[in-house]
Amino acid sequence: MRKIAQKAVTATAVAASAIALTAAPAPAALLAPSVTINPTGTNIAISAVNSGNIVGANDRTGVALICTGLTATGVLPSGGSGLPWAHIAKVTGVTFSGCTVLGNPATVTATASAANPWWLDVTAATTAGSTPGKLTGVDVHIVVPALNCTGDANGAGSAVGVVPGNHIDRTAAGAPSKLKLPPPPSTGDNIEMANVSATCPSSIAANNDPVTLAGTLNITPGLTVLATP
């Protein structure tokens, strides 16, 4: 009888343990992708400056908007570990300078603002210090007086404008990190021309023309990003 009772107690304990393990929540890393960002903190101001030209190429006509300068300001809403992949940083201001189309001066105005930020999202896990991501909310207005051209470059149709890129970690303390926007062919972007003026020659741009953005930005303070699946 005692052995039967002992077996019953043992079986009950095993069953209780199994139920407890089943009911216990899975580790956070297994429930959702997460990101660790340094420096840590809340609402850390960041800035970015181009390294080399910023180019927006019309994939249909081959005509390119070339800007020698781009400065951007933004904020890391939160730093640390266990962050979601979405909206790891917001861009609150973008200024283009030295822009030309076929050698003609162009004015480029970005919509990014504190009230209407562009966002930087992670799209895949970090590999060797490189983290795939994307800029969302991209929308710029372009004016080229000499060519009688105006138009917008933004998301296709009513979609949010998306430009893919890679964040490259800083190589040393105090060094900038980099955001590289890939040259064509790229995947994951949806930038198109819209609201193109009727006076603009179709050999330069027309509505629905696909556009690819390319360039490199140096980010200060330099970041390290570790995204895990």
Secondary structure, 3 states (H helix, E strand, C coil): CHHHHHHHHHHHHHHHHHHHHHHCCCCHHHHCCEEEEEEEEEEEEEEEEECCCEEEEECCCCCEEEEEEEEEEEEEEEEEEEECCCCCEEEEEEEEEEEEECCEEEEEEECCCCCCCEEEEECCCCECCEEEEEEECCCEEEEEHHHCEEEEEEECCCCCCEEEEEEECCCCCCCCEEEEECCCCCCCCCEEEECCCCCCCCCCCCCCCEEEEEEEEEEECCCEEEEEC
